[in-house]
Amino acid sequence: MSRHVNKIALVTGSSRGLGRNMALSLARNGADVVVTYRSKKAEADAVVAEIQALGRKAVALEIDTGVTKSFAQFAETLKAALQVTWQRSTFDFLVNNAGIDLAKPFTEFTEEDFDQLLNVHFKGVFFLTQRLLPLIADNGRIVNLSTGLARFSLPGYSAYGSMKAAIDTLTRYLAKELGSRGIRVNSVAPGAIETDFNAHVFSIPGVKDHIAADTPLGRVGVPDDIGGVVNFVCSEDARWVNGQRIEVSGGIHL
């Protein structure tokens, strides 16, 4: 029997990279999936096709998680999709994964840079979760994506790491406030994972070797290292895990 029988997951930013891996991992374990994308519909449709090939239902919806004024309309679009595709008014798992990469030295960071990161990585997560909360079924799950950079520090990530640390704090508050509905909230914090999201970093000569040398398991992370952990956190096997930050980094910088 599938772990996620009759469950629906919404994974933001799931047309590519880690989000795609999470969506497919959940689908392999029985969940249907709402895939979201910001601009690349063809990529999202391809993920939907992969999920359908696994025998699960899926739809692709467009959203820019950095634009809070769009969330009300997105919620209405989601309601309609849930009704048409599943004959349901709720979904079960919200995975706040969508993100952007913007690294600069602290002295060069502009207010525009800061706001761009803030809108996607904290403000967007805060208010999208708030907006979708009435659509999350009781005993549902919320998984917020954090980062290893909220624990250790690398030059260039002062804003990104700080906002993800705020996500870890928000996760604990949501776990406290939503517990009466049986909703569990946790954050998953990837370490250095090689995806198209950060290909520009991994293309620098020596970077992969340096990261591998700093990791006890002796390699850089890959997307398959993350999707299964998100799947576990959503599962009944993790029913007593709540308000936690789970780092998935191979033990880098211990």
N, C-alpha and C positions, 0 to 999 in steps of 0.2 A: 504493500500500500504506500502511496506517495506521502511524503511528510506534510505537504501543504495542500491537502485535499480541500477543494472548493475555496481556495484562497486567491486573492487578487493583490498583486504588488504593483506599486507605482514607483519607478526608479527615475529620478531626474537625471538628465544628461546621459541617457543610456543608449544613444546612437553610436557610441564609440568608446574605446578605452576601457577603463575600469567599470564604468556604468554598464556597458554592453556585457562585460563578463558577469557582473552581478545579476543582470536580467536573465542571462542564459543559465546561470547556476540555479536561480530560483525556479526557472521553468523546468529544468531537468529534475527538480525535486517536487514537481507537481503544481507549481503556482502558475496562474495566468498573469500576464504582465501588461501594464500601461507603460509604454516606452515614451519618453519625452526627448525633444530635440529643440535646439535654438534656431538653427538655420538649414541644416543638412537633412532634408526630408528623405532623400534617396538612401542615405545611410540608415536612418531610422526604419524605413520600410524594409530594408534588408534584414535588420535585427528582428522585426516582426515576422518576416518569412522564416527565419531560423527558428524562432519560438514556435511558430505554427507547425514546422516540420517535426518538432518534438511532440506534437499532439496537443499543444496547449493553445489557448486563445490569447490574442494580443492585439493592441491597437497602438498607433503612434499619434501623439498630440504635441503641438508646438507650444513652447513657452520660453520666454527669456526670464530666468529666475532673478535677474538683476533689475527688473522693472516691476516694482510692487503694484503699480496701478493696473497692471494687466491681470492680477491674480483673481479678481472677482469674475471676470469673463472666463478665465481658465477653469475656475470651479464649476461654472455653468456648463462649459463644454465637457468637462469630466463627468458631471452628473448625467448628461445626455448619453455619453459613451458607455457608462456603466449600465444604464437602463437598456440601451439598444443591444449591447453585446452580451451582457450577463443577466439582464432583468433584475438588477440589484441597485440599491441606492447608496451602498457603501463599498469601500475596499478595505483591505486588511493590513498591508505593510506599506509604510511610506519610507522610502530610502532617499534621503537628501544628499545626493552625490554631485550634482552639477557644480562645475568649478572652472576657474580660469587661472592661468599662470602669469604672474607678473612679479619679477624679481629685480630689485635695484638696490644699490647701497642706500642706507638710511639717509645720508646727506643729499641724495639725488631724488628722493621720493617726493612727488608733487601731490597736492591735495586732490587733483583729478585722478592720479594713480590710486591714491588711498580710497577714494569714494568708489572707484570702479571695483576694487577688491571687496570693499565693505558691502556693497549692494548685492553681490553674488554670494559671498561666503558667510555673511552673518545676517544682515538685514533681510535678504531674500529668504534665507532658511527660516528665520524667526516668523516672518509674516506669511510665508506660504504655508508653513505648518499650522499657524493660527487659522488661516483661511480654510484649510482642508480638514481641520479637526472634526467638524460636524459630519464629514463624510467617512471618517475612519471608524470602523466597527469597534465596538467594545471588545476588549481583550486583543486589540491589534498591537502592532509593533511600529516603532519609529526608530530608524537607524540614521544617525547623522555622521557624515564623513569628516573626520578630523585629520591629523597628520602627525608623523613623528617629530616634525619641526615645532610642535607645541611643547615637546619635552627637551629636545636638544636644539642648539642654535647654529645656523649656518649663515654667513654673510649674504645679504640680499633679500632675506625672507622675514624681516622685522615685522612688516604689516601682515603678511600671510600667516605667519606663525602665531601672531597675537590674535588674529581673528579666529583661527582654529582653536586656540586656547579658550576663547569666548564660547565657541561651540561646545567644548567639553563642559563648561560651566552651565550653559543653557541645557545641556542634556540632563544634568543632575536636577535642575529645577523642574524640567518637564516630567521627569520620572516621579518627582515628589507630587506635582500637581495633578498628574493624569492617572495616578495609581488607583484612584477610586473607580475608574472605568476599566481597570484591568489592563491598561495600555502600558507596555514596557518600552522604555526609551534607553538606548545605549549609543555610544559613539565608537566607530571603528577607525583606527588611526594607521593608515598605511605608512610604511617607510619609503625608501627610494624604490619606486616601481618603474620599470622601463615601458613606457607607452608612447603613442603618438602625441600625447599631451605635453610631454617634456622631452621630445626627441632632440630638441636643440641643445639641451644640457648633455644628454648621453652621447651626442655626436662629438663633443670636445674630447680630444685625445687624452687617454689616461683616466677619465672620470669613472668608467665602469670598474677598472682595476682598483682605483682608490676606494670606491664604495664597497667592493667585494672584500678588500683588505680590512675594512672597518666593521665588517659583519661576521660574527662568529660562524655562520653557516657558509661563508666563503663565496657568496654570489650576490648579484643584485636581484631585486624582486621582479616578478612577472605578474600579469593580471590574474592568472589562475591562483595565485597565492591569496587573493583578496575575496573573490566571489564566493568561495566556499565558506569563509568566515561570516560574511553577511548572511548567507543562507542559514548557517547555524544559529546566528543571533535571532533570526526570525522564527526559528523552529521551536517546537514544544520541548525539545531537548534542552533549550536554554531558557525555559520558562521562569527560572528563579534568578536569572541574570538581569539586573535592572540598575540603571543609573551609573553604568560602568564605562570607562574608557578602555577599549581593547586595542592595544597596539599590535600591528601585524608587520613587523619590520625585520624579522630574522635576528633580532637582538642587536641591531646596529647601535653603536656608541653606548654600550652598557657601562 
